[in-house]
Amino acid sequence: MRLLPTVILCLALIGPVGYQAAAQGFVATPVEISTDKVNVKGTVYWLHKVLKGHTLYSISKAYGVSVDEIKAANPSLSEGLKAGMLIYIPDKAATTGTVTADQPENTSVTTEQPTKEKPQKKVVKDKKKYKKYNVKWYETLDDVAVKFNVTVEAIISLNDIDTVSGKRIRSVMIPDKEYMRSMETGQPDTTGETAEEEDDRIPVVTFPVTEQKPVPENGVYTISLVLPFNASGRTDNINAYAADFYAGVLTAAADLKEKGLFSGFELNVVDLSRYGSAWELIADNVLNDSELIIGPISERDMQPIASYARSRQIPVVSPLDLGTETLAQDNPWFYLFPPQSDLALAHQLDKIADTSDADTVESVTVIYEQGYDRSDEVTGTFAGLNERGVKFRTFKYDFLSGRGIDTLMSRSLDSLTLNKVIIPSMSEAFITDALRNLNLIKSGMGYNIEVYGLSRWKSFETIEQDYFHALDLRLAMSYYIDYNRPEVMDFINKYRAAFNTEPSSFSFQGYDIMTFFVNAMNTWGTDFPSGIINERKSLLQSDVLFLPVSSGSGYENRAFKDICFTDNWLVTEE
């Protein structure tokens, strides 16, 4: 599943907060004024969902703006207007004198409509304040409850929400621990306490260097999740990956809450696409109270977030982009979660070296393509084996030279011992031919052979899977899912129930990252950065082993899942 509308629809349907679809029974689809607004760099916009039959002209007439103004606010419209897009519509009323939620009461108003008296807020005697949260357009009350570790019932009670009306909920007050306790005793205070308003001003960006953050006074750790929920598709479908990842995070949070492991956490989801850049997001102070930051996805957006996290000494996790490895230099608060693919070869050599020494009855052979003696894979293999003190033989050939290569290849192997063969190549044609010859040697000559390959082999389409199983192929995988594991099936069933679709690899990634770090923070508290170093964990899709990139730097995940194709047509995890 990699279609953002599917996920957003599922998220909208699992709780009382959601979109109300426009009527579809007319030949000319009417344009209904949206109930959603966003503030981008101080300018207020309506967030309008384009339906089939809408045109820029009909949208402009409905909102009272020009077509040119809509185009200026939405560069993506250069590719045309498409059904399902979310576009920004300038809200002129927000800057022309009409009273809005962000303006003082004495602002002048138009005389075309009677001025409504501003309702008075109900205030308790002690003027107690609750945190106010603006509900994102893609969130439900269930999502908000998971973020702040409260119950939906408490949110409904505190805010006096009518769940039957189906009215779009724009903001809610978040119950505190005292209110939750009062709910448990059956006597909640529903008098409508005042709420702390969010500050929409954007201050100058500064990165003050602070001491290490102590345990939060309220005992609650805030995990900020920074993702680009860009439904207009202006970032090459990265929004679809973000939606899958987010759905996996929500599933993990719900699972942890069910197990009693989420009581000290709240999830702060930040929509990067609402800002012009990651720098503007930082300036908006939405990350200030974070004990952990997960995201963004891309290296471009991660760079300012990593700099900010370093200055504030906040651990930050890069969840998907391998290109962010350079950001770990001189940043001891940075964690790269996906393992670098070029580390897989070193991992394979480590496995060979662990069981290969002068006293063993094993033989190691490197088979590679003629003419590729100086390739990175071949030179890296030779150097790695030498560094590990492993004696090895070599055999190179041109796979276009014809038949009979199996006889020549057998001379580089040992007929009496176990032959560990590594093929440092990414050429699908050469690998196919080498495996075919090794299979002939094993089946026809009785040699004992096991092959060590690279992770991308699993994605090759022309190689016969028979060779993998016949030669006990071993791969080091950055990601691998064993669907026979009960934990995996439990996650899949919960994901299906919540979103009515199948989880993608990005969904598994979101679940794994959220589960790993919440468990770490539960175990070590604010010392979790030092606690997770050199600590190996096996998750649903990934294994985790954080090691420093260099002295004084950040950390990268160097764990791989070792899988083996056995001769009885099973794939096992070693």
Order of alpha helices (4+ residues) and beta strands (2+ residues): alpha-beta-beta-alpha-alpha-beta-beta-alpha-alpha-beta-alpha-beta-beta-alpha-beta-alpha-beta-alpha-beta-beta-alpha-beta-alpha-beta-alpha-beta-alpha-beta-alpha-beta-alpha-alpha-alpha-beta-beta-beta-beta-beta-beta
